[in-house]
Amino acid sequence: MVGDDHCHLFVYGTLKPGERAFARLCEPFAIAAQAAQTRGRLYHLPLGYPAMTLELGWVRGVLLTFPSAQSLTAIDAFEEYYPDCPETSEYQRRLHPVYDLDQLCLGLAWAYTMDLDRVHRLRGRWLPQGHWAEF
């Protein structure tokens, strides 16, 4: 991944293949997808979707590859991430090291994270297995 011109996004919730937002926001633009994981902790929010924090642990998801960072514009809006006003954003988009399922580093990818205080205010429930599925 290092040195290529593609945009890489680690997804762990509704943006994963098979989940409700994938077909509309990711499938038309993604050029590759592979099972992956990153460091963090995953919570289920009563709102019906997950949030990842920067705590110790592992989060399992999918590494999506897009032709360019422009593909993230609609996804940023969906995730309520506002690059020009991050303090009012629900999520923050940050670069994270991403690993395959054998914990071999694949490189850096964007991932949406939520502050732990916000997760607690929203009454998030920790998912110790690090995996979320809607159904």
N, CA, C and O atoms as CSV, one atom per row, in Angstrom:
chain,resi,resn,atom,element,x,y,z
A,1,MET,N,N,0.819,-1.201,0.000
A,1,MET,CA,C,0.000,0.000,0.000
A,1,MET,C,C,0.858,1.258,0.000
A,1,MET,O,O,0.466,2.272,-0.578
A,2,VAL,N,N,1.994,1.208,0.625
A,2,VAL,CA,C,2.827,2.396,0.699
A,2,VAL,C,C,3.269,2.785,-0.711
A,2,VAL,O,O,3.728,1.946,-1.487
A,3,GLY,N,N,3.123,4.055,-1.022
A,3,GLY,CA,C,3.584,4.565,-2.296
A,3,GLY,C,C,2.561,4.496,-3.421
A,3,GLY,O,O,2.814,5.023,-4.505
A,4,ASP,N,N,1.417,3.866,-3.199
A,4,ASP,CA,C,0.431,3.859,-4.286
A,4,ASP,C,C,-0.441,5.107,-4.195
A,4,ASP,O,O,-0.452,5.793,-3.173
A,5,ASP,N,N,-1.157,5.391,-5.253
A,5,ASP,CA,C,-1.973,6.598,-5.307
A,5,ASP,C,C,-3.423,6.353,-4.903
A,5,ASP,O,O,-4.253,7.261,-4.953
A,6,HIS,N,N,-3.715,5.130,-4.508
A,6,HIS,CA,C,-5.078,4.799,-4.109
A,6,HIS,C,C,-5.373,5.294,-2.705
A,6,HIS,O,O,-4.469,5.661,-1.955
A,7,CYS,N,N,-6.647,5.297,-2.365
A,7,CYS,CA,C,-7.096,5.669,-1.021
A,7,CYS,C,C,-7.581,4.400,-0.334
A,7,CYS,O,O,-8.352,3.633,-0.910
A,8,HIS,N,N,-7.132,4.180,0.892
A,8,HIS,CA,C,-7.478,2.974,1.643
A,8,HIS,C,C,-8.314,3.366,2.861
A,8,HIS,O,O,-7.982,4.305,3.585
A,9,LEU,N,N,-9.401,2.629,3.069
A,9,LEU,CA,C,-10.322,2.906,4.171
A,9,LEU,C,C,-10.629,1.615,4.895
A,9,LEU,O,O,-11.078,0.647,4.282
A,10,PHE,N,N,-10.390,1.592,6.202
A,10,PHE,CA,C,-10.748,0.449,7.032
A,10,PHE,C,C,-12.167,0.667,7.541
A,10,PHE,O,O,-12.451,1.677,8.186
A,11,VAL,N,N,-13.061,-0.282,7.250
A,11,VAL,CA,C,-14.458,-0.177,7.679
A,11,VAL,C,C,-14.804,-1.349,8.588
A,11,VAL,O,O,-14.298,-2.457,8.404
A,12,TYR,N,N,-15.666,-1.101,9.569
A,12,TYR,CA,C,-15.976,-2.113,10.579
A,12,TYR,C,C,-17.464,-2.190,10.906
A,12,TYR,O,O,-17.864,-2.980,11.762
A,13,GLY,N,N,-18.281,-1.391,10.247
A,13,GLY,CA,C,-19.708,-1.338,10.577
A,13,GLY,C,C,-20.585,-1.357,9.348
A,13,GLY,O,O,-20.484,-2.261,8.518
A,14,THR,N,N,-21.444,-0.365,9.228
A,14,THR,CA,C,-22.439,-0.348,8.157
A,14,THR,C,C,-21.832,-0.150,6.774
A,14,THR,O,O,-22.528,-0.321,5.773
A,15,LEU,N,N,-20.551,0.205,6.691
A,15,LEU,CA,C,-19.883,0.375,5.401
A,15,LEU,C,C,-19.238,-0.916,4.893
A,15,LEU,O,O,-18.726,-0.946,3.774
A,16,LYS,N,N,-19.254,-1.983,5.697
A,16,LYS,CA,C,-18.671,-3.263,5.269
A,16,LYS,C,C,-19.531,-3.916,4.193
A,16,LYS,O,O,-20.741,-3.697,4.150
A,17,PRO,N,N,-18.915,-4.720,3.320
A,17,PRO,CA,C,-19.705,-5.494,2.361
A,17,PRO,C,C,-20.772,-6.322,3.087
A,17,PRO,O,O,-20.493,-6.988,4.084
A,18,GLY,N,N,-21.990,-6.260,2.563
A,18,GLY,CA,C,-23.104,-6.981,3.167
A,18,GLY,C,C,-23.901,-6.164,4.160
A,18,GLY,O,O,-24.994,-6.575,4.551
A,19,GLU,N,N,-23.392,-5.027,4.577
A,19,GLU,CA,C,-24.121,-4.169,5.516
A,19,GLU,C,C,-24.842,-3.068,4.735
A,19,GLU,O,O,-24.594,-2.876,3.544
A,20,ARG,N,N,-25.731,-2.352,5.416
A,20,ARG,CA,C,-26.702,-1.474,4.734
A,20,ARG,C,C,-26.121,-0.304,3.942
A,20,ARG,O,O,-26.734,0.098,2.953
A,21,ALA,N,N,-24.987,0.258,4.316
A,21,ALA,CA,C,-24.458,1.434,3.614
A,21,ALA,C,C,-23.455,1.078,2.520
A,21,ALA,O,O,-23.088,1.937,1.719
A,22,PHE,N,N,-23.012,-0.161,2.476
A,22,PHE,CA,C,-21.969,-0.535,1.515
A,22,PHE,C,C,-22.410,-0.356,0.067
A,22,PHE,O,O,-21.696,0.252,-0.731
A,23,ALA,N,N,-23.587,-0.884,-0.274
A,23,ALA,CA,C,-24.032,-0.870,-1.681
A,23,ALA,C,C,-24.117,0.543,-2.243
A,23,ALA,O,O,-23.794,0.767,-3.410
A,24,ARG,N,N,-24.546,1.491,-1.429
A,24,ARG,CA,C,-24.737,2.865,-1.902
A,24,ARG,C,C,-23.452,3.683,-1.890
A,24,ARG,O,O,-23.185,4.428,-2.833
A,25,LEU,N,N,-22.656,3.552,-0.835
A,25,LEU,CA,C,-21.515,4.451,-0.651
A,25,LEU,C,C,-20.163,3.875,-1.065
A,25,LEU,O,O,-19.254,4.625,-1.420
A,26,CYS,N,N,-20.027,2.562,-1.021
A,26,CYS,CA,C,-18.709,1.967,-1.261
A,26,CYS,C,C,-18.639,1.105,-2.511
A,26,CYS,O,O,-17.697,1.221,-3.294
A,27,GLU,N,N,-19.619,0.251,-2.700
A,27,GLU,CA,C,-19.553,-0.720,-3.789
A,27,GLU,C,C,-19.332,-0.085,-5.171
A,27,GLU,O,O,-18.553,-0.624,-5.957
A,28,PRO,N,N,-19.988,1.039,-5.496
A,28,PRO,CA,C,-19.787,1.611,-6.832
A,28,PRO,C,C,-18.366,2.134,-7.071
A,28,PRO,O,O,-17.963,2.329,-8.218
A,29,PHE,N,N,-17.618,2.357,-6.007
A,29,PHE,CA,C,-16.317,3.014,-6.133
A,29,PHE,C,C,-15.132,2.151,-5.707
A,29,PHE,O,O,-14.017,2.362,-6.185
A,30,ALA,N,N,-15.353,1.187,-4.821
A,30,ALA,CA,C,-14.253,0.360,-4.309
A,30,ALA,C,C,-13.702,-0.521,-5.420
A,30,ALA,O,O,-14.451,-1.112,-6.198
A,31,ILE,N,N,-12.380,-0.594,-5.476
A,31,ILE,CA,C,-11.736,-1.433,-6.491
A,31,ILE,C,C,-11.136,-2.688,-5.867
A,31,ILE,O,O,-10.697,-3.579,-6.594
A,32,ALA,N,N,-11.107,-2.779,-4.537
A,32,ALA,CA,C,-10.617,-3.974,-3.847
A,32,ALA,C,C,-11.148,-3.973,-2.424
A,32,ALA,O,O,-11.444,-2.926,-1.848
A,33,ALA,N,N,-11.260,-5.186,-1.869
A,33,ALA,CA,C,-11.691,-5.353,-0.478
A,33,ALA,C,C,-11.009,-6.593,0.076
A,33,ALA,O,O,-10.912,-7.616,-0.601
A,34,GLN,N,N,-10.534,-6.492,1.322
A,34,GLN,CA,C,-9.956,-7.671,1.956
A,34,GLN,C,C,-10.201,-7.611,3.458
A,34,GLN,O,O,-10.242,-6.534,4.053
A,35,ALA,N,N,-10.363,-8.781,4.057
A,35,ALA,CA,C,-10.532,-8.869,5.508
A,35,ALA,C,C,-9.287,-8.286,6.165
A,35,ALA,O,O,-8.166,-8.515,5.712
A,36,ALA,N,N,-9.498,-7.535,7.232
A,36,ALA,CA,C,-8.382,-6.859,7.897
A,36,ALA,C,C,-8.754,-6.574,9.345
A,36,ALA,O,O,-9.873,-6.842,9.783
A,37,GLN,N,N,-7.797,-6.030,10.072
A,37,GLN,CA,C,-8.024,-5.616,11.457
A,37,GLN,C,C,-7.095,-4.464,11.785
A,37,GLN,O,O,-6.086,-4.233,11.119
A,38,THR,N,N,-7.474,-3.744,12.839
A,38,THR,CA,C,-6.635,-2.650,13.312
A,38,THR,C,C,-6.745,-2.582,14.820
A,38,THR,O,O,-7.621,-3.206,15.419
A,39,ARG,N,N,-5.866,-1.831,15.421
A,39,ARG,CA,C,-5.891,-1.662,16.868
A,39,ARG,C,C,-7.030,-0.722,17.249
A,39,ARG,O,O,-7.267,0.287,16.585
A,40,GLY,N,N,-7.718,-1.062,18.310
A,40,GLY,CA,C,-8.812,-0.242,18.801
A,40,GLY,C,C,-9.790,-1.093,19.579
A,40,GLY,O,O,-9.554,-2.278,19.818
A,41,ARG,N,N,-10.870,-0.489,19.963
A,41,ARG,CA,C,-11.928,-1.194,20.693
A,41,ARG,C,C,-13.247,-0.838,20.033
A,41,ARG,O,O,-13.471,0.312,19.657
A,42,LEU,N,N,-14.116,-1.824,19.895
A,42,LEU,CA,C,-15.371,-1.654,19.183
A,42,LEU,C,C,-16.550,-1.661,20.149
A,42,LEU,O,O,-16.600,-2.457,21.087
A,43,TYR,N,N,-17.498,-0.757,19.902
A,43,TYR,CA,C,-18.710,-0.635,20.716
A,43,TYR,C,C,-19.934,-0.661,19.803
A,43,TYR,O,O,-19.909,-0.134,18.691
A,44,HIS,N,N,-21.004,-1.284,20.295
A,44,HIS,CA,C,-22.296,-1.194,19.617
A,44,HIS,C,C,-23.057,-0.044,20.251
A,44,HIS,O,O,-23.200,0.008,21.472
A,45,LEU,N,N,-23.544,0.876,19.434
A,45,LEU,CA,C,-24.324,2.004,19.942
A,45,LEU,C,C,-25.813,1.693,19.803
A,45,LEU,O,O,-26.218,1.087,18.811
A,46,PRO,N,N,-26.638,2.093,20.771
A,46,PRO,CA,C,-28.080,1.853,20.686
A,46,PRO,C,C,-28.726,2.493,19.453
A,46,PRO,O,O,-29.866,2.171,19.119
A,47,LEU,N,N,-28.019,3.383,18.784
A,47,LEU,CA,C,-28.519,4.015,17.569
A,47,LEU,C,C,-28.545,3.035,16.388
A,47,LEU,O,O,-29.117,3.338,15.342
A,48,GLY,N,N,-27.920,1.856,16.560
A,48,GLY,CA,C,-27.961,0.829,15.532
A,48,GLY,C,C,-26.705,0.698,14.699
A,48,GLY,O,O,-26.738,0.090,13.629
A,49,TYR,N,N,-25.604,1.248,15.160
A,49,TYR,CA,C,-24.341,1.131,14.433
A,49,TYR,C,C,-23.192,1.142,15.435
A,49,TYR,O,O,-23.397,1.476,16.602
A,50,PRO,N,N,-21.984,0.780,14.997
A,50,PRO,CA,C,-20.862,0.705,15.922
A,50,PRO,C,C,-19.989,1.957,15.921
A,50,PRO,O,O,-20.126,2.846,15.081
A,51,ALA,N,N,-19.094,1.985,16.893
A,51,ALA,CA,C,-18.065,3.021,16.961
A,51,ALA,C,C,-16.773,2.366,17.426
A,51,ALA,O,O,-16.778,1.478,18.279
A,52,MET,N,N,-15.673,2.820,16.852
A,52,MET,CA,C,-14.351,2.340,17.248
A,52,MET,C,C,-13.652,3.443,18.030
A,52,MET,O,O,-13.685,4.613,17.647
A,53,THR,N,N,-13.021,3.049,19.131
A,53,THR,CA,C,-12.234,3.986,19.929
A,53,THR,C,C,-10.756,3.633,19.791
A,53,THR,O,O,-10.406,2.614,19.195
A,54,LEU,N,N,-9.902,4.473,20.338
A,54,LEU,CA,C,-8.462,4.266,20.268
A,54,LEU,C,C,-7.924,3.477,21.455
A,54,LEU,O,O,-6.725,3.529,21.730
A,55,GLU,N,N,-8.773,2.757,22.156
A,55,GLU,CA,C,-8.338,1.944,23.294
A,55,GLU,C,C,-7.586,0.706,22.799
A,55,GLU,O,O,-7.585,0.399,21.606
A,56,LEU,N,N,-6.946,0.002,23.739
A,56,LEU,CA,C,-6.232,-1.219,23.395
A,56,LEU,C,C,-7.208,-2.322,23.021
A,56,LEU,O,O,-8.262,-2.475,23.639
A,57,GLY,N,N,-6.850,-3.071,22.023
A,57,GLY,CA,C,-7.656,-4.190,21.552
A,57,GLY,C,C,-7.524,-4.307,20.053
A,57,GLY,O,O,-6.685,-3.650,19.437
A,58,TRP,N,N,-8.371,-5.159,19.462
A,58,TRP,CA,C,-8.394,-5.356,18.018
A,58,TRP,C,C,-9.806,-5.205,17.498
A,58,TRP,O,O,-10.766,-5.646,18.130
A,59,VAL,N,N,-9.922,-4.584,16.352
A,59,VAL,CA,C,-11.207,-4.431,15.663
A,59,VAL,C,C,-11.067,-5.117,14.311
A,59,VAL,O,O,-10.141,-4.834,13.550
A,60,ARG,N,N,-12.000,-6.024,14.022
A,60,ARG,CA,C,-11.991,-6.730,12.744
A,60,ARG,C,C,-12.941,-6.033,11.778
A,60,ARG,O,O,-14.017,-5.573,12.161
A,61,GLY,N,N,-12.524,-5.966,10.532
A,61,GLY,CA,C,-13.344,-5.324,9.513
A,61,GLY,C,C,-12.837,-5.650,8.133
A,61,GLY,O,O,-12.358,-6.754,7.876
A,62,VAL,N,N,-12.947,-4.672,7.237
A,62,VAL,CA,C,-12.571,-4.848,5.844
A,62,VAL,C,C,-11.769,-3.631,5.393
A,62,VAL,O,O,-12.122,-2.491,5.694
A,63,LEU,N,N,-10.694,-3.893,4.674
A,63,LEU,CA,C,-9.898,-2.829,4.089
A,63,LEU,C,C,-10.395,-2.620,2.664
A,63,LEU,O,O,-10.283,-3.508,1.819
A,64,LEU,N,N,-10.944,-1.436,2.407
A,64,LEU,CA,C,-11.435,-1.089,1.078
A,64,LEU,C,C,-10.412,-0.196,0.384
A,64,LEU,O,O,-9.780,0.649,1.019
A,65,THR,N,N,-10.255,-0.390,-0.919
A,65,THR,CA,C,-9.367,0.446,-1.714
A,65,THR,C,C,-10.204,1.195,-2.742
A,65,THR,O,O,-11.014,0.606,-3.457
A,66,PHE,N,N,-9.991,2.494,-2.799
A,66,PHE,CA,C,-10.682,3.372,-3.738
A,66,PHE,C,C,-9.649,3.991,-4.679
A,66,PHE,O,O,-8.472,4.083,-4.328
A,67,PRO,N,N,-10.080,4.418,-5.877
A,67,PRO,CA,C,-9.128,5.011,-6.821
A,67,PRO,C,C,-8.499,6.310,-6.322
A,67,PRO,O,O,-7.361,6.624,-6.673
A,68,SER,N,N,-9.241,7.072,-5.495
A,68,SER,CA,C,-8.704,8.341,-5.000
A,68,SER,C,C,-9.408,8.738,-3.708
A,68,SER,O,O,-10.439,8.169,-3.347
A,69,ALA,N,N,-8.840,9.715,-3.022
A,69,ALA,CA,C,-9.430,10.204,-1.772
A,69,ALA,C,C,-10.761,10.908,-2.009
A,69,ALA,O,O,-11.549,11.061,-1.077
A,70,GLN,N,N,-11.021,11.334,-3.230
A,70,GLN,CA,C,-12.292,11.988,-3.546
A,70,GLN,C,C,-13.475,11.052,-3.251
A,70,GLN,O,O,-14.584,11.519,-2.988
A,71,SER,N,N,-13.242,9.754,-3.293
A,71,SER,CA,C,-14.283,8.770,-2.993
A,71,SER,C,C,-14.787,8.891,-1.559
A,71,SER,O,O,-15.882,8.420,-1.253
A,72,LEU,N,N,-14.011,9.511,-0.676
A,72,LEU,CA,C,-14.393,9.613,0.738
A,72,LEU,C,C,-15.358,10.758,1.031
A,72,LEU,O,O,-15.900,10.823,2.134
A,73,THR,N,N,-15.588,11.651,0.093
A,73,THR,CA,C,-16.430,12.826,0.351
A,73,THR,C,C,-17.826,12.431,0.822
A,73,THR,O,O,-18.293,12.938,1.842
A,74,ALA,N,N,-18.492,11.551,0.113
A,74,ALA,CA,C,-19.844,11.122,0.506
A,74,ALA,C,C,-19.808,10.294,1.786
A,74,ALA,O,O,-20.728,10.367,2.599
A,75,ILE,N,N,-18.749,9.508,1.967
A,75,ILE,CA,C,-18.624,8.694,3.180
A,75,ILE,C,C,-18.400,9.596,4.392
A,75,ILE,O,O,-18.964,9.348,5.458
A,76,ASP,N,N,-17.585,10.638,4.239
A,76,ASP,CA,C,-17.390,11.608,5.328
A,76,ASP,C,C,-18.733,12.199,5.759
A,76,ASP,O,O,-19.006,12.299,6.955
A,77,ALA,N,N,-19.561,12.587,4.809
A,77,ALA,CA,C,-20.876,13.161,5.138
A,77,ALA,C,C,-21.745,12.131,5.857
A,77,ALA,O,O,-22.411,12.461,6.838
A,78,PHE,N,N,-21.744,10.893,5.380
A,78,PHE,CA,C,-22.517,9.821,6.011
A,78,PHE,C,C,-22.067,9.606,7.458
A,78,PHE,O,O,-22.898,9.406,8.344
A,79,GLU,N,N,-20.759,9.646,7.697
A,79,GLU,CA,C,-20.203,9.433,9.036
A,79,GLU,C,C,-20.234,10.699,9.898
A,79,GLU,O,O,-19.776,10.693,11.041
A,80,GLU,N,N,-20.774,11.770,9.343
A,80,GLU,CA,C,-20.830,13.062,10.041
A,80,GLU,C,C,-19.438,13.513,10.485
A,80,GLU,O,O,-19.235,13.984,11.605
A,81,TYR,N,N,-18.494,13.349,9.562
A,81,TYR,CA,C,-17.140,13.849,9.770
A,81,TYR,C,C,-16.962,15.080,8.898
A,81,TYR,O,O,-17.112,15.018,7.678
A,82,TYR,N,N,-16.643,16.195,9.534
A,82,TYR,CA,C,-16.493,17.463,8.838
A,82,TYR,C,C,-15.031,17.908,8.939
A,82,TYR,O,O,-14.628,18.455,9.966
A,83,PRO,N,N,-14.231,17.682,7.891
A,83,PRO,CA,C,-12.795,17.983,7.957
A,83,PRO,C,C,-12.485,19.421,8.360
A,83,PRO,O,O,-11.475,19.678,9.015
A,84,ASP,N,N,-13.351,20.361,7.971
A,84,ASP,CA,C,-13.103,21.767,8.309
A,84,ASP,C,C,-13.591,22.145,9.699
A,84,ASP,O,O,-13.343,23.257,10.165
A,85,CYS,N,N,-14.285,21.226,10.361
A,85,CYS,CA,C,-14.826,21.515,11.693
A,85,CYS,C,C,-14.874,20.215,12.513
A,85,CYS,O,O,-15.954,19.769,12.899
A,86,PRO,N,N,-13.718,19.613,12.776
A,86,PRO,CA,C,-13.696,18.304,13.430
A,86,PRO,C,C,-14.325,18.284,14.827
A,86,PRO,O,O,-14.804,17.244,15.278
A,87,GLU,N,N,-14.324,19.423,15.502
A,87,GLU,CA,C,-14.879,19.437,16.867
A,87,GLU,C,C,-16.391,19.216,16.883
A,87,GLU,O,O,-16.934,18.839,17.921
A,88,THR,N,N,-17.081,19.437,15.778
A,88,THR,CA,C,-18.529,19.190,15.724
A,88,THR,C,C,-18.855,17.854,15.050
A,88,THR,O,O,-20.026,17.511,14.887
A,89,SER,N,N,-17.831,17.108,14.661
A,89,SER,CA,C,-18.024,15.836,13.973
A,89,SER,C,C,-18.388,14.727,14.948
A,89,SER,O,O,-17.911,14.699,16.082
A,90,GLU,N,N,-19.246,13.806,14.487
A,90,GLU,CA,C,-19.552,12.631,15.306
A,90,GLU,C,C,-18.346,11.705,15.364
A,90,GLU,O,O,-18.003,11.179,16.423
A,91,TYR,N,N,-17.713,11.512,14.225
A,91,TYR,CA,C,-16.514,10.672,14.124
A,91,TYR,C,C,-15.336,11.534,13.687
A,91,TYR,O,O,-15.508,12.624,13.141
A,92,GLN,N,N,-14.145,11.024,13.938
A,92,GLN,CA,C,-12.926,11.613,13.413
A,92,GLN,C,C,-12.351,10.615,12.406
A,92,GLN,O,O,-12.402,9.406,12.636
A,93,ARG,N,N,-11.809,11.107,11.307
A,93,ARG,CA,C,-11.151,10.213,10.342
A,93,ARG,C,C,-9.653,10.348,10.542
A,93,ARG,O,O,-9.076,11.425,10.389
A,94,ARG,N,N,-9.031,9.206,10.892
A,94,ARG,CA,C,-7.605,9.200,11.197
A,94,ARG,C,C,-6.913,8.074,10.433
A,94,ARG,O,O,-7.536,7.071,10.083
A,95,LEU,N,N,-5.629,8.254,10.183
A,95,LEU,CA,C,-4.832,7.182,9.590
A,95,LEU,C,C,-4.433,6.186,10.665
A,95,LEU,O,O,-3.986,6.565,11.748
A,96,HIS,N,N,-4.602,4.901,10.352
A,96,HIS,CA,C,-4.268,3.819,11.283
A,96,HIS,C,C,-3.468,2.750,10.562
A,96,HIS,O,O,-3.697,2.496,9.380
A,97,PRO,N,N,-2.526,2.118,11.264
A,97,PRO,CA,C,-1.910,0.919,10.694
A,97,PRO,C,C,-2.979,-0.173,10.627
A,97,PRO,O,O,-3.742,-0.369,11.573
A,98,VAL,N,N,-3.023,-0.874,9.504
A,98,VAL,CA,C,-4.005,-1.935,9.303
A,98,VAL,C,C,-3.240,-3.227,9.046
A,98,VAL,O,O,-2.183,-3.225,8.415
A,99,TYR,N,N,-3.791,-4.327,9.546
A,99,TYR,CA,C,-3.128,-5.625,9.499
A,99,TYR,C,C,-4.043,-6.660,8.854
A,99,TYR,O,O,-5.267,-6.535,8.886
A,100,ASP,N,N,-3.423,-7.688,8.266
A,100,ASP,CA,C,-4.238,-8.799,7.800
A,100,ASP,C,C,-4.638,-9.638,9.018
A,100,ASP,O,O,-4.297,-9.286,10.148
A,101,LEU,N,N,-5.344,-10.725,8.800
A,101,LEU,CA,C,-5.852,-11.513,9.926
A,101,LEU,C,C,-4.758,-12.280,10.656
A,101,LEU,O,O,-4.998,-12.819,11.737
A,102,ASP,N,N,-3.546,-12.336,10.075
A,102,ASP,CA,C,-2.391,-12.939,10.744
A,102,ASP,C,C,-1.532,-11.881,11.427
A,102,ASP,O,O,-0.426,-12.177,11.880
A,103,GLN,N,N,-2.029,-10.663,11.502
A,103,GLN,CA,C,-1.380,-9.512,12.125
A,103,GLN,C,C,-0.111,-9.063,11.401
A,103,GLN,O,O,0.811,-8.532,12.021
A,104,LEU,N,N,-0.073,-9.280,10.086
A,104,LEU,CA,C,1.002,-8.731,9.268
A,104,LEU,C,C,0.546,-7.370,8.763
A,104,LEU,O,O,-0.557,-7.234,8.232
A,105,CYS,N,N,1.397,-6.366,8.930
A,105,CYS,CA,C,1.007,-4.999,8.592
A,105,CYS,C,C,0.805,-4.837,7.087
A,105,CYS,O,O,1.653,-5.225,6.283
A,106,LEU,N,N,-0.337,-4.256,6.729
A,106,LEU,CA,C,-0.661,-3.970,5.340
A,106,LEU,C,C,-0.333,-2.524,4.967
A,106,LEU,O,O,-0.279,-2.192,3.783
A,107,GLY,N,N,-0.116,-1.667,5.957
A,107,GLY,CA,C,0.151,-0.259,5.718
A,107,GLY,C,C,-0.857,0.609,6.456
A,107,GLY,O,O,-1.515,0.156,7.392
A,108,LEU,N,N,-0.972,1.856,6.027
A,108,LEU,CA,C,-1.869,2.810,6.668
A,108,LEU,C,C,-3.169,2.935,5.886
A,108,LEU,O,O,-3.185,2.874,4.657
A,109,ALA,N,N,-4.248,3.111,6.622
A,109,ALA,CA,C,-5.558,3.339,6.008
A,109,ALA,C,C,-6.331,4.306,6.879
A,109,ALA,O,O,-6.089,4.406,8.082
A,110,TRP,N,N,-7.261,5.016,6.265
A,110,TRP,CA,C,-8.165,5.866,7.029
A,110,TRP,C,C,-9.147,4.990,7.792
A,110,TRP,O,O,-9.519,3.914,7.324
A,111,ALA,N,N,-9.566,5.448,8.966
A,111,ALA,CA,C,-10.613,4.777,9.747
A,111,ALA,C,C,-11.348,5.844,10.532
A,111,ALA,O,O,-10.758,6.840,10.950
A,112,TYR,N,N,-12.635,5.631,10.728
A,112,TYR,CA,C,-13.452,6.559,11.507
A,112,TYR,C,C,-13.477,6.093,12.950
A,112,TYR,O,O,-13.831,4.950,13.238
A,113,THR,N,N,-13.094,6.995,13.863
A,113,THR,CA,C,-13.089,6.684,15.287
A,113,THR,C,C,-13.972,7.683,16.030
A,113,THR,O,O,-14.255,8.778,15.544
A,114,MET,N,N,-14.393,7.273,17.213
A,114,MET,CA,C,-15.220,8.131,18.054
A,114,MET,C,C,-14.520,8.282,19.398
A,114,MET,O,O,-13.910,7.337,19.899
A,115,ASP,N,N,-14.612,9.468,19.975
A,115,ASP,CA,C,-14.044,9.691,21.305
A,115,ASP,C,C,-14.772,8.835,22.327
A,115,ASP,O,O,-15.989,8.667,22.257
A,116,LEU,N,N,-14.017,8.293,23.278
A,116,LEU,CA,C,-14.592,7.417,24.288
A,116,LEU,C,C,-15.683,8.110,25.097
A,116,LEU,O,O,-16.682,7.479,25.441
A,117,ASP,N,N,-15.514,9.389,25.406
A,117,ASP,CA,C,-16.548,10.122,26.152
A,117,ASP,C,C,-17.872,10.125,25.403
A,117,ASP,O,O,-18.930,9.956,26.009
A,118,ARG,N,N,-17.820,10.316,24.091
A,118,ARG,CA,C,-19.030,10.314,23.275
A,118,ARG,C,C,-19.655,8.917,23.276
A,118,ARG,O,O,-20.874,8.780,23.378
A,119,VAL,N,N,-18.823,7.886,23.164
A,119,VAL,CA,C,-19.330,6.502,23.203
A,119,VAL,C,C,-20.078,6.261,24.503
A,119,VAL,O,O,-21.158,5.669,24.499
A,120,HIS,N,N,-19.510,6.716,25.616
A,120,HIS,CA,C,-20.176,6.539,26.919
A,120,HIS,C,C,-21.478,7.332,26.996
A,120,HIS,O,O,-22.475,6.830,27.513
A,121,ARG,N,N,-21.481,8.560,26.488
A,121,ARG,CA,C,-22.716,9.357,26.496
A,121,ARG,C,C,-23.808,8.691,25.674
A,121,ARG,O,O,-24.989,8.783,26.010
A,122,LEU,N,N,-23.413,8.016,24.591
A,122,LEU,CA,C,-24.377,7.325,23.738
A,122,LEU,C,C,-24.708,5.918,24.242
A,122,LEU,O,O,-25.449,5.176,23.597
A,123,ARG,N,N,-24.151,5.564,25.396
A,123,ARG,CA,C,-24.389,4.259,26.040
A,123,ARG,C,C,-23.927,3.088,25.176
A,123,ARG,O,O,-24.630,2.091,25.015
A,124,GLY,N,N,-22.717,3.244,24.624
A,124,GLY,CA,C,-22.137,2.178,23.817
A,124,GLY,C,C,-21.831,0.945,24.655
A,124,GLY,O,O,-21.434,1.044,25.817
A,125,ARG,N,N,-22.024,-0.220,24.039
A,125,ARG,CA,C,-21.749,-1.508,24.698
A,125,ARG,C,C,-20.536,-2.130,24.038
A,125,ARG,O,O,-20.536,-2.368,22.830
A,126,TRP,N,N,-19.493,-2.398,24.829
A,126,TRP,CA,C,-18.243,-2.939,24.318
A,126,TRP,C,C,-18.474,-4.308,23.695
A,126,TRP,O,O,-19.179,-5.148,24.255
A,127,LEU,N,N,-17.877,-4.520,22.538
A,127,LEU,CA,C,-17.918,-5.800,21.836
A,127,LEU,C,C,-16.526,-6.426,21.944
A,127,LEU,O,O,-15.671,-6.168,21.097
A,128,PRO,N,N,-16.286,-7.249,22.979
A,128,PRO,CA,C,-14.936,-7.751,23.224
A,128,PRO,C,C,-14.347,-8.582,22.093
A,128,PRO,O,O,-13.126,-8.681,21.976
A,129,GLN,N,N,-15.194,-9.183,21.255
A,129,GLN,CA,C,-14.677,-9.966,20.125
A,129,GLN,C,C,-14.177,-9.066,19.002
A,129,GLN,O,O,-13.517,-9.547,18.080
A,130,GLY,N,N,-14.479,-7.758,19.060
A,130,GLY,CA,C,-13.988,-6.806,18.065
A,130,GLY,C,C,-14.664,-6.909,16.710
A,130,GLY,O,O,-14.096,-6.489,15.702
A,131,HIS,N,N,-15.858,-7.458,16.670
A,131,HIS,CA,C,-16.566,-7.645,15.400
A,131,HIS,C,C,-18.005,-7.168,15.568
A,131,HIS,O,O,-18.626,-7.415,16.601
A,132,TRP,N,N,-18.543,-6.475,14.539
A,132,TRP,CA,C,-19.911,-5.996,14.552
A,132,TRP,C,C,-20.609,-6.434,13.271
A,132,TRP,O,O,-20.023,-6.378,12.189
A,133,ALA,N,N,-21.857,-6.867,13.393
A,133,ALA,CA,C,-22.691,-7.165,12.249
A,133,ALA,C,C,-24.098,-6.730,12.595
A,133,ALA,O,O,-24.552,-6.905,13.726
A,134,GLU,N,N,-24.782,-6.165,11.624
A,134,GLU,CA,C,-26.127,-5.654,11.863
A,134,GLU,C,C,-27.110,-6.789,12.115
A,134,GLU,O,O,-28.003,-6.657,12.952
A,135,PHE,N,N,-26.962,-7.897,11.406
A,135,PHE,CA,C,-27.920,-8.990,11.529
A,135,PHE,C,C,-27.227,-10.254,11.988
A,135,PHE,O,O,-27.874,-11.289,12.151
